[in-house]
Amino acid sequence: MPTVYTEKEILGDALSSQKATTELFNKASNECVHENVRETLLDILEEEHEIQQDVFIMMHDQGMYPTPEADDKKVQQLKQQYQQSVK
């Protein structure tokens, strides 16, 4: 009997695949010597990020990938921390 996957499992696999794909295209574009090839890789990377975002939003909207609201105090602390590290 064939295995039946849930929509959550399928979308989770798609999201994981997109994360891995963007990581690989990012690495390839960073290490590319030829500017025209690098630009092509960056175009593809942008498209892959859009696909990743679409899958994430679909999962989030269906309650499959809940994300808590960010606490304003913690956000401000992180901003200050990273602003100090940039100086």
C-alpha positions in Angstrom: 0.0 0.0 0.0 1.5 3.4 -1.0 2.4 5.9 1.7 0.0 8.9 1.8 1.6 12.1 2.9 -0.4 15.0 4.5 -0.4 18.4 3.0 1.7 19.6 5.9 4.3 17.0 5.2 4.4 17.9 1.5 4.6 21.6 2.1 7.2 21.1 4.8 9.3 19.1 2.4 8.9 21.8 -0.3 10.0 24.5 2.2 13.0 22.5 3.3 13.9 21.9 -0.4 13.6 25.6 -1.1 15.8 26.5 1.8 18.5 24.1 0.6 18.1 25.4 -3.0 18.5 29.1 -2.0 21.6 28.2 0.1 23.2 26.5 -2.9 22.4 29.3 -5.3 23.7 31.8 -2.8 27.0 29.9 -2.4 27.4 29.5 -6.2 26.8 33.2 -6.8 29.3 34.2 -4.1 32.0 32.0 -5.7 31.3 32.9 -9.3 34.1 34.7 -11.3 32.1 35.5 -14.4 29.8 38.5 -13.9 27.1 37.4 -16.5 26.9 33.9 -14.9 26.8 35.5 -11.4 23.9 37.8 -12.5 22.0 34.8 -13.8 22.5 32.9 -10.6 21.3 35.9 -8.6 18.2 36.1 -10.8 17.5 32.5 -10.1 18.2 33.0 -6.4 15.6 35.8 -6.3 13.0 33.5 -7.9 13.8 30.7 -5.5 13.4 33.1 -2.6 10.0 34.1 -3.9 9.0 30.4 -4.1 10.2 29.8 -0.6 8.2 32.8 0.6 5.1 31.5 -1.1 5.4 28.1 0.5 6.0 29.7 3.9 3.0 32.0 3.6 0.8 29.1 2.5 1.9 27.0 5.5 1.6 30.0 7.9 -1.9 30.9 6.7 -3.1 27.4 7.2 -1.7 27.2 10.7 1.0 24.7 9.7 3.9 27.0 10.6 2.8 29.2 13.5 5.1 32.1 14.4 4.6 34.1 17.6 4.4 37.8 17.6 7.6 39.6 18.3 7.8 41.2 21.7 8.5 45.0 21.1 10.9 45.1 24.0 13.0 42.2 22.6 13.0 43.8 19.2 14.4 47.0 20.6 17.0 45.1 22.5 18.1 43.3 19.4 18.2 46.5 17.4 20.5 48.1 20.0 22.7 45.0 20.2 23.2 44.8 16.5 23.7 48.6 16.1 26.5 48.4 18.7 28.1 45.5 16.9 28.2 47.4 13.6 30.0 50.4 15.1 
